[in-house]
Amino acid sequence: MLVAAAIDYAKARPGLEVVTLTVTKGNAPAEGLYRSVGFQSFGIEPMAIRSGGAYLSKVHMWLELGHMSVVPSFRTVDESEGEELARIRVEAMRESLERIGRFDEARAKARFLSSFVPAYTRAVVIGAQLVGFFVVRPEGRGLLLDHLYVRPVHQGQGIGSLILAKVFAEADAKQQVVKVGALRESRSNEFYVRSGFVLVESAEHDNYYERLPQNVR
C-alpha cells in the first residue's frame, strides 16, 4: 500500500512520467514487490554499498507511470468465506496434483476446511475481486506459511512475491524463522528457493523449507 501511495503521488505531479529506484541485489521479495506494480530493471551497480564488511550491488529499476499495474491489497476473512477459499486452493493445486495422479477435489477442500482459522488467514484482493489468500500460523518461536494460493489467471503477476514481502517483513521485525512446505512436483519450489527459502527436508510427497530472519534496517 505504501508503494501504491508513492506511485499515486508521483502520478499526480504534472509532467512526471518515470519513477526510478534501487533495490539490493538478492533481495528477491523486495524486487518481486516492485515488479508486481510494473517496475523493470535496467542495470546493476556493482559494489554500491558496504554492509557487514561486504560489498553489495544495487539493481536499478524504472516505472513508466502510464503503465502501472494494479496493486493487490490484503484484508481479513470470516467463517463464511471458507468455501470460496477452498475453491481457490483447488484451482491453484489442480495442475500439480493431476500431474502425479493425486487430484481429489473433495479431499483438497476438506483438508483445508478442517483446519481453517480466519484469524490466521488473509485474503488477497484486486478491487473487489478475491484473487488469492495466504495463511500464516505461529509455530514454536517462528511462523508457518501454511497456505499461499493465487488463482491461476492471476499467477505470474508478482502477487506471490508481494505476499512473501509482507510475511518476511513481519517475521524480520520479530526475528522469526518462516517455514513452508511445497508439493515436490510443484513449480512453487522454484519460487520459494528464489525468494530466499532453504530446503531443510524432503519427504515422500513434499519438500520443507526455512527462511531465517534478516537484520532489520
ZIDA-V296528 format. One record per backbone hydrogen bond with DSSP energy under -1.0 kcal/mol. CO is the residue of the C=O (numbers start at 0). NH is the residue of the N-H. E is the energy in kcal/mol with one decimal. If there is no record, write none. Layout:
co = <CO:CO>
nh = <NH:NH>
e = <E:E>
This chain:
co = <0:1:2:3:4:5:6:7:9:12:16:18:20:22:23:25:26:27:28:29:30:31:33:34:36:39:42:44:48:50:53:55:55:56:57:58:59:60:61:62:63:64:72:74:77:78:80:81:82:83:84:85:86:87:88:89:92:93:94:96:97:103:104:105:106:107:108:109:111:116:117:119:121:122:123:123:124:125:128:130:131:132:133:134:134:136:138:141:142:143:143:146:148:150:151:157:158:159:160:161:162:163:164:165:166:167:168:170:176:177:178:179:181:182:185:186:187:188:189:190:191:192:197:200:204:205:206:207:207:208:209:210>
nh = <4:5:6:7:8:9:10:11:12:15:64:62:60:58:26:27:30:31:32:33:34:35:38:37:68:61:59:57:55:53:50:47:48:24:44:22:41:20:39:18:66:67:124:122:80:81:84:85:86:87:88:89:90:91:92:93:96:97:98:101:100:107:108:109:110:111:112:113:114:119:120:135:133:74:130:131:72:128:125:150:123:148:121:145:146:143:141:138:178:136:145:134:132:153:154:161:162:163:164:165:166:167:168:169:170:171:172:175:142:210:144:208:206:185:188:190:191:192:193:194:196:195:209:207:183:202:181:199:200:179:197:177>
e = <-2.3:-2.3:-2.3:-2.5:-2.2:-2.0:-2.7:-1.3:-1.4:-1.9:-2.5:-2.4:-2.8:-3.3:-2.1:-1.8:-2.4:-2.9:-2.1:-2.2:-2.4:-2.0:-2.2:-1.6:-1.3:-2.7:-3.0:-2.3:-2.9:-1.6:-3.3:-1.3:-2.0:-2.6:-3.2:-2.0:-2.6:-2.1:-2.5:-2.2:-2.7:-1.1:-2.8:-2.8:-1.9:-1.7:-2.3:-2.3:-1.8:-1.9:-2.2:-2.0:-2.5:-2.5:-2.1:-1.8:-2.4:-2.9:-1.7:-2.9:-1.1:-2.7:-2.3:-2.4:-2.5:-1.4:-2.6:-2.1:-1.3:-1.8:-1.4:-2.1:-2.2:-1.6:-2.6:-1.3:-2.7:-2.1:-2.2:-3.0:-2.9:-2.5:-2.6:-1.4:-1.2:-3.3:-2.4:-2.5:-2.8:-2.6:-1.6:-2.4:-2.3:-2.2:-1.3:-1.8:-2.2:-2.4:-2.3:-1.6:-2.4:-3.3:-1.9:-1.9:-2.3:-3.2:-1.7:-2.5:-2.9:-2.2:-3.4:-3.2:-3.1:-2.3:-1.3:-1.3:-2.6:-2.2:-2.5:-1.3:-2.5:-1.4:-2.1:-3.0:-2.8:-3.4:-2.5:-2.9:-1.5:-1.9:-2.9:-2.3>
